[in-house]
Amino acid sequence: MEIVVTLDCIDIEAQAGFWLNVLRPLGYRRAFDAPPYLSLTTPSSAPTLLLQEVPEAKQGKNRMHLDVRVEDLPAEVERLEQLGARRLSTELTEHGFRWFVLADPEGNEFCVFVPPPTSGSAR
């Protein structure tokens, strides 16, 4: 069994470039590419990110989104903004977790977070 996360997008090539840069530390690369699909995979056990080209723009809030766990929250948010992400929130905290809500270039929301210092679990 494998988890595949599908992300609708209008410009599949631009989104592939953005997400490959976001996920670069995990070794993601382009894999299956047969329009309207393009998959991004990694040799690790992380899920495949399947980009699916659709004609309509994102509308409303995502019901499911990606959370990206990082070591240095301010540095990573700055790096992602330089790649084209847009910050949608100030720093948020809950139960010792700290995170920002960001949007990719097409407005798909995702979170970048650090867990509490003693936590080994993801948000």
C-alpha positions as CSV (number, residue, x, y, z in Angstrom):
1,M,0.0,0.0,0.0
2,E,1.2,3.5,-0.8
3,I,-0.2,6.9,0.1
4,V,-0.5,9.3,-2.9
5,V,-1.5,12.9,-2.2
6,T,-3.1,14.6,-5.3
7,L,-2.9,18.3,-5.8
8,D,-5.1,20.0,-8.5
9,C,-3.3,22.7,-10.4
10,I,-3.7,24.9,-13.5
11,D,0.0,25.2,-14.5
12,I,1.4,21.7,-13.8
13,E,5.0,22.6,-14.8
14,A,5.1,25.7,-12.6
15,Q,3.7,23.8,-9.7
16,A,6.1,20.9,-10.3
17,G,9.0,23.4,-10.1
18,F,7.7,25.0,-6.9
19,W,7.0,21.7,-5.1
20,L,10.3,20.1,-6.2
21,N,12.1,23.0,-4.6
22,V,10.0,22.8,-1.4
23,L,10.6,19.1,-1.1
24,R,14.2,19.1,-2.2
25,P,15.5,18.2,1.3
26,L,13.6,14.9,1.0
27,G,15.1,14.0,-2.4
28,Y,11.9,14.4,-4.4
29,R,12.2,14.1,-8.2
30,R,9.9,14.0,-11.2
31,A,8.6,10.5,-12.0
32,F,5.4,9.5,-13.9
33,D,4.6,12.2,-16.4
34,A,1.6,11.7,-18.7
35,P,-0.7,14.7,-19.0
36,P,-2.8,15.6,-17.1
37,Y,-0.7,14.0,-14.4
38,L,2.9,14.5,-13.1
39,S,4.1,12.7,-10.0
40,L,6.8,13.7,-7.7
41,T,8.4,10.8,-5.8
42,T,11.3,10.2,-3.3
43,P,13.3,7.1,-2.5
44,S,12.2,7.4,1.1
45,S,8.8,6.2,2.4
46,A,7.3,9.7,2.0
47,P,4.1,9.9,0.0
48,T,4.0,10.5,-3.7
49,L,2.7,14.0,-4.7
50,L,0.6,13.7,-7.8
51,L,0.0,16.9,-9.6
52,Q,-3.2,16.8,-11.6
53,E,-3.9,19.5,-14.2
54,V,-7.4,20.9,-14.0
55,P,-9.1,23.8,-15.9
56,E,-10.4,25.7,-12.9
57,A,-8.6,27.7,-10.2
58,K,-8.8,26.7,-6.5
59,Q,-11.9,27.9,-4.8
60,G,-12.4,28.0,-1.0
61,K,-10.3,26.5,1.8
62,N,-8.5,23.2,1.3
63,R,-10.2,20.3,3.2
64,M,-6.9,18.5,3.2
65,H,-3.4,20.0,3.1
66,L,0.2,19.2,3.4
67,D,2.2,19.9,6.6
68,V,5.9,20.2,6.2
69,R,8.0,19.5,9.4
70,V,11.2,21.6,9.5
71,E,14.1,22.3,11.9
72,D,14.3,26.1,11.5
73,L,10.9,27.6,11.1
74,P,11.8,31.2,10.3
75,A,14.6,30.2,7.8
76,E,12.3,27.7,6.1
77,V,9.4,30.2,5.8
78,E,11.8,32.8,4.3
79,R,13.1,30.1,1.8
80,L,9.6,29.1,0.8
81,E,8.6,32.8,0.3
82,Q,11.6,33.2,-2.0
83,L,10.4,30.2,-4.0
84,G,7.0,31.9,-4.5
85,A,5.0,30.8,-1.4
86,R,2.7,33.4,0.2
87,R,2.4,33.7,3.9
88,L,-1.3,33.5,5.0
89,S,-0.8,33.7,8.8
90,T,1.3,35.0,11.5
91,E,3.2,32.4,13.6
92,L,0.6,30.2,15.3
93,T,1.1,28.0,18.4
94,E,-0.8,25.2,20.0
95,H,0.3,22.4,22.4
96,G,4.0,23.5,21.9
97,F,3.8,23.3,18.1
98,R,4.7,26.4,16.1
99,W,3.6,26.9,12.5
100,F,2.8,29.2,9.7
101,V,0.1,28.7,7.1
102,L,1.4,29.4,3.6
103,A,0.0,29.2,0.0
104,D,1.8,27.8,-3.0
105,P,1.7,29.9,-6.2
106,E,-1.8,28.7,-7.1
107,G,-3.2,29.4,-3.6
108,N,-3.1,25.8,-2.3
109,E,-2.6,26.1,1.5
110,F,0.0,24.2,3.4
111,C,1.6,24.5,6.8
112,V,5.3,24.6,7.8
113,F,5.8,23.6,11.4
114,V,8.2,22.7,14.2
115,P,7.1,20.3,17.0
116,P,7.6,21.0,20.7
117,P,11.3,20.5,21.7
118,T,10.6,17.2,23.4
119,S,8.0,15.8,20.9
120,G,8.9,13.0,18.5
121,S,5.5,13.1,16.8
122,A,4.2,15.0,13.8
123,R,1.2,17.4,14.1
